[in-house]
Amino acid sequence: MINRILIRIKVLQIVYSYYQNDKTELKVAENELLFSLRKSYDLYMYFLLLIVEVTNLQKRLIETRKNKYMPTEAELNPNTRLINNRLAAQIAGNETLQKYVSEQGISWDNDEDFIKMVLDLILASDIYANYIQDENDSYETDKEFWRVIFKKLISSNEAIDEYLQDKSIYWNDDIAIVETFLIKTIKQFDENKGNKQPLLPMFKDAEDREFAIKLFRQTLLKGVDYKARINNHMKNWETERIANMDLIIMQVALAEILNFQNIPVSVSLNEYIDIAKYYSTPKSGNFINGILDSVVAELKKENLLLKN
């Protein structure tokens, strides 16, 4: 689930923190990187669990209204389409999710106001109104309901994003990426797989985990060499006016370019230029592109770079 875009961002964040904290021990910083990546995977599981918790809250509210003194006709005969949603039931019983919840201790137990906010958002939507009126009562309809809910109501919702960012500082830059993986997961669900439906693994394969660790280590272990090479190409720039984040982005980019020669240079450059636009100044993308182009040309002349 954790793709290389997210890995690059996490490596950049921990490298920046490493220098800000006056160079803590490398192993400590590496553990922080792995912990940060684990928190991203936690968010994926929290989103799956959100479907279960919203459903359970609606069940409790319906029961409370039924049992109150002199309930209305609507309260005695509520629409139960949402609480009987087949996808929600399948997720609730998913063995992988339940195992992860048990081992990592994640839950929404202390977030009922947030769960209520999400439920109210859903119940007030046209998506819900159309869903309960749809004559096609099937697993596929139930699955599509939650896919659209995440895509149109939960993704990019400022109030939800703000709450999640407050819940964990590690999620500040993860939310949009993880939401796309949650939507992808919903699409992959198959009724016939029941509780054994596979979820996305934390890493696609061992290679991605190694990519994260190696990129981080090489960025720091060879940082002096990388910085010196970068500085040689900044002679026409006023150093004090260059954003510190730009220097760190170029250092991480150079570590990738030199240590992962199976990744095309253009791919690496584009990734870090995009990161710079978001994490540094408006002009950082062009600046970093120009400096790294010069560095790459030099590396090729020295036969230190064999890829295109």
C-alpha positions as CSV (number, residue, x, y, z in Angstrom):
1,M,0.0,0.0,0.0
2,I,2.8,2.4,0.9
3,N,4.0,3.4,-2.5
4,R,7.3,5.1,-3.5
5,I,5.8,8.6,-3.6
6,L,4.9,8.3,0.1
7,I,8.2,6.7,0.9
8,R,10.1,9.6,-0.7
9,I,8.0,12.1,1.3
10,K,8.6,10.2,4.6
11,V,12.4,9.9,3.9
12,L,12.5,13.7,3.2
13,Q,10.6,14.5,6.4
14,I,12.8,12.3,8.6
15,V,16.1,13.6,7.0
16,Y,14.9,17.1,7.6
17,S,14.1,16.2,11.3
18,Y,17.5,14.5,11.6
19,Y,19.3,17.8,10.8
20,Q,16.9,19.9,12.8
21,N,17.5,17.8,15.9
22,D,21.3,18.2,15.6
23,K,21.9,14.7,14.0
24,T,20.4,12.2,16.3
25,E,21.8,8.6,16.1
26,L,21.2,7.1,12.6
27,K,19.5,4.0,14.0
28,V,17.1,6.1,16.1
29,A,16.3,8.2,13.0
30,E,15.8,5.0,10.9
31,N,13.4,3.6,13.5
32,E,11.5,6.8,13.3
33,L,11.2,6.4,9.5
34,L,9.8,2.9,9.9
35,F,7.4,4.1,12.6
36,S,6.2,6.9,10.4
37,L,5.6,4.4,7.6
38,R,3.7,2.2,10.0
39,K,1.5,5.1,11.0
40,S,0.6,5.5,7.3
41,Y,-0.6,1.9,7.2
42,D,-2.5,2.5,10.5
43,L,-4.5,5.2,8.7
44,Y,-5.4,2.8,5.9
45,M,-6.8,0.4,8.6
46,Y,-8.5,3.3,10.4
47,F,-10.4,4.2,7.2
48,L,-11.6,0.6,6.8
49,L,-12.6,0.6,10.5
50,L,-14.5,3.9,9.9
51,I,-17.0,2.1,7.7
52,V,-17.6,-0.4,10.5
53,E,-17.9,2.3,13.2
54,V,-20.3,4.5,11.2
55,T,-22.5,1.4,10.6
56,N,-22.5,0.4,14.3
57,L,-23.3,3.9,15.4
58,Q,-26.3,4.0,13.1
59,K,-27.5,0.7,14.6
60,R,-27.2,2.1,18.1
61,L,-29.1,5.2,17.2
62,I,-31.9,3.3,15.5
63,E,-32.3,1.0,18.6
64,T,-32.3,4.0,20.9
65,R,-35.1,5.7,18.9
66,K,-37.1,2.5,18.8
67,N,-37.0,2.1,22.5
68,K,-37.7,5.6,23.5
69,Y,-41.1,6.6,25.1
70,M,-43.7,7.0,22.4
71,P,-41.6,6.5,19.3
72,T,-42.9,7.8,16.0
73,E,-43.9,5.5,13.1
74,A,-40.7,6.4,11.3
75,E,-38.7,5.5,14.4
76,L,-40.4,2.2,14.8
77,N,-39.9,1.3,11.1
78,P,-36.6,2.9,10.1
79,N,-34.8,2.3,6.8
80,T,-32.2,-0.3,7.6
81,R,-30.4,-0.3,4.3
82,L,-27.2,1.3,5.7
83,I,-26.9,-0.9,8.8
84,N,-27.5,-4.0,6.6
85,N,-24.9,-3.0,4.1
86,R,-23.1,-6.2,3.0
87,L,-19.7,-4.6,2.4
88,A,-19.7,-3.1,5.9
89,A,-20.5,-6.5,7.4
90,Q,-17.7,-8.1,5.4
91,I,-15.2,-5.6,6.5
92,A,-16.3,-5.9,10.1
93,G,-15.5,-9.7,10.0
94,N,-12.3,-9.3,7.9
95,E,-9.6,-11.5,9.5
96,T,-6.7,-9.3,8.4
97,L,-8.3,-6.2,9.8
98,Q,-9.3,-7.8,13.0
99,K,-5.8,-9.2,13.5
100,Y,-4.2,-5.8,12.9
101,V,-6.6,-4.0,15.2
102,S,-5.8,-6.5,17.9
103,E,-2.1,-6.4,17.5
104,Q,-1.7,-2.6,17.0
105,G,-4.5,-1.5,19.4
106,I,-6.1,0.9,16.9
107,S,-9.8,2.0,17.4
108,W,-12.2,4.9,17.1
109,D,-13.4,4.3,20.7
110,N,-12.6,7.9,21.8
111,D,-13.8,9.5,18.7
112,E,-17.6,9.2,18.8
113,D,-18.2,12.9,17.9
114,F,-16.1,12.4,14.8
115,I,-18.0,9.2,13.9
116,K,-21.3,11.0,14.4
117,M,-20.1,13.9,12.2
118,V,-19.2,11.4,9.4
119,L,-22.6,9.6,9.8
120,D,-24.5,12.9,9.6
121,L,-22.6,13.9,6.5
122,I,-23.6,10.6,4.9
123,L,-27.3,10.7,6.0
124,A,-27.6,14.3,4.6
125,S,-26.2,13.4,1.2
126,D,-27.9,12.7,-2.1
127,I,-25.7,9.6,-2.3
128,Y,-27.5,8.2,0.7
129,A,-31.0,9.3,-0.5
130,N,-30.4,7.6,-3.8
131,Y,-29.0,4.5,-2.2
132,I,-32.0,3.8,0.1
133,Q,-34.4,4.3,-2.8
134,D,-32.4,2.1,-5.2
135,E,-34.5,-1.0,-6.0
136,N,-31.3,-3.0,-6.8
137,D,-30.5,-4.3,-3.3
138,S,-27.3,-6.2,-3.9
139,Y,-23.7,-6.7,-2.7
140,E,-22.5,-4.7,-5.7
141,T,-24.8,-1.8,-4.9
142,D,-23.6,-1.8,-1.2
143,K,-20.0,-1.8,-2.3
144,E,-20.5,1.0,-4.8
145,F,-22.3,3.1,-2.1
146,W,-19.2,3.1,0.1
147,R,-16.8,3.6,-2.8
148,V,-18.8,6.8,-3.8
149,I,-19.0,7.9,-0.2
150,F,-15.3,7.9,0.2
151,K,-14.6,9.4,-3.2
152,K,-17.1,12.2,-3.0
153,L,-17.8,12.9,0.7
154,I,-14.7,11.8,2.7
155,S,-11.8,12.4,0.3
156,S,-10.7,16.0,0.4
157,N,-13.2,16.9,3.1
158,E,-11.6,19.7,5.0
159,A,-13.3,19.0,8.4
160,I,-12.3,15.3,8.1
161,D,-8.7,16.1,7.1
162,E,-8.3,18.5,9.9
163,Y,-9.6,16.0,12.5
164,L,-7.3,13.3,11.2
165,Q,-4.3,15.6,11.2
166,D,-5.0,16.5,14.8
167,K,-5.4,12.8,15.7
168,S,-1.9,12.0,14.5
169,I,0.9,14.4,13.3
170,Y,2.2,11.5,11.1
171,W,-0.9,11.7,8.9
172,N,-0.5,15.3,7.8
173,D,0.8,14.4,4.3
174,D,-0.7,10.9,4.1
175,I,-4.5,11.4,4.0
176,A,-5.1,12.0,0.2
177,I,-2.7,9.2,-0.8
178,V,-4.2,6.7,1.7
179,E,-7.8,7.6,0.6
180,T,-7.0,6.6,-2.9
181,F,-5.8,3.2,-1.7
182,L,-8.9,2.8,0.4
183,I,-11.1,3.4,-2.7
184,K,-9.0,0.9,-4.6
185,T,-9.4,-1.7,-1.8
186,I,-13.2,-1.3,-1.8
187,K,-13.3,-1.9,-5.6
188,Q,-11.3,-5.1,-5.1
189,F,-13.7,-6.6,-2.5
190,D,-15.4,-9.8,-3.6
191,E,-18.4,-11.2,-1.7
192,N,-17.3,-14.8,-2.3
193,K,-14.0,-14.2,-0.4
194,G,-15.9,-13.4,2.8
195,N,-13.8,-12.8,5.9
196,K,-10.7,-13.8,4.1
197,Q,-10.8,-10.9,1.6
198,P,-7.1,-9.8,1.1
199,L,-6.3,-6.2,2.1
200,L,-3.4,-4.3,0.6
201,P,-0.1,-5.1,2.4
202,M,1.9,-2.4,4.1
203,F,4.5,-2.7,1.3
204,K,3.9,-4.1,-2.1
205,D,7.0,-6.2,-1.7
206,A,10.3,-6.5,0.2
207,E,11.9,-4.3,-2.4
208,D,9.9,-1.3,-1.5
209,R,10.8,-1.6,2.2
210,E,14.5,-1.9,1.2
211,F,14.1,1.1,-1.0
212,A,12.9,3.2,2.0
213,I,15.8,2.1,4.3
214,K,18.5,2.3,1.6
215,L,17.4,5.7,0.4
216,F,17.4,7.0,3.9
217,R,20.8,5.5,4.9
218,Q,22.5,6.7,1.7
219,T,21.1,10.2,2.0
220,L,22.7,10.6,5.5
221,L,25.8,8.4,5.2
222,K,27.0,10.1,2.0
223,G,25.4,13.4,2.8
224,V,28.7,15.3,3.0
225,D,29.7,14.1,-0.5
226,Y,26.3,14.9,-2.0
227,K,26.2,18.4,-0.5
228,A,29.7,19.2,-1.8
229,R,28.7,18.1,-5.3
230,I,25.5,20.1,-5.1
231,N,27.3,23.2,-3.7
232,N,29.7,23.1,-6.7
233,H,26.7,23.9,-9.0
234,M,25.3,26.7,-6.8
235,K,28.2,29.2,-7.2
236,N,26.0,31.6,-9.1
237,W,23.4,31.6,-6.4
238,E,23.3,33.4,-3.1
239,T,23.5,30.6,-0.6
240,E,21.7,32.4,2.1
241,R,18.7,32.9,-0.1
242,I,18.4,29.2,-0.9
243,A,15.7,27.4,1.2
244,N,17.2,24.8,3.5
245,M,14.5,22.4,2.3
246,D,15.7,22.7,-1.3
247,L,19.1,21.5,-0.2
248,I,17.7,18.5,1.6
249,I,15.4,17.6,-1.3
250,M,18.4,17.7,-3.7
251,Q,20.4,15.6,-1.3
252,V,17.7,12.9,-1.1
253,A,17.2,13.1,-4.9
254,L,20.9,12.6,-5.5
255,A,20.9,9.6,-3.2
256,E,18.2,8.0,-5.3
257,I,19.8,8.9,-8.6
258,L,23.1,7.3,-7.6
259,N,22.0,4.3,-5.6
260,F,18.9,3.2,-7.6
261,Q,20.1,3.2,-11.2
262,N,17.2,0.9,-12.2
263,I,15.0,4.0,-11.8
264,P,15.2,6.4,-14.8
265,V,16.8,9.7,-13.9
266,S,13.8,11.6,-15.4
267,V,11.4,9.7,-13.0
268,S,13.5,10.6,-10.0
269,L,13.9,14.2,-11.1
270,N,10.1,14.6,-11.7
271,E,9.2,13.1,-8.3
272,Y,11.5,15.5,-6.4
273,I,10.5,18.5,-8.4
274,D,6.9,17.8,-7.6
275,I,7.8,17.3,-3.9
276,A,9.6,20.7,-3.9
277,K,6.6,22.5,-5.3
278,Y,4.6,21.3,-2.2
279,Y,7.2,21.4,0.5
280,S,9.3,24.3,-0.3
281,T,8.9,27.7,-2.2
282,P,7.0,28.4,-5.4
283,K,10.3,28.8,-7.3
284,S,11.9,25.7,-5.8
285,G,10.9,23.3,-8.6
286,N,12.7,25.2,-11.3
287,F,15.7,25.9,-9.1
288,I,16.1,22.2,-8.1
289,N,15.6,21.1,-11.7
290,G,18.3,23.3,-12.9
291,I,20.9,22.3,-10.3
292,L,20.2,18.6,-10.5
293,D,20.3,18.7,-14.3
294,S,23.9,20.1,-14.0
295,V,24.8,17.5,-11.4
296,V,23.5,14.7,-13.5
297,A,25.4,15.9,-16.5
298,E,28.6,16.0,-14.5
299,L,28.0,12.5,-13.1
300,K,27.6,11.1,-16.6
301,K,30.9,12.7,-17.7
302,E,32.6,11.0,-14.8
303,N,31.0,7.7,-15.7
304,L,29.4,7.6,-12.2
305,L,25.9,7.5,-13.8
306,L,25.1,4.8,-16.4
307,K,21.4,5.2,-16.7
308,N,19.3,7.6,-18.8
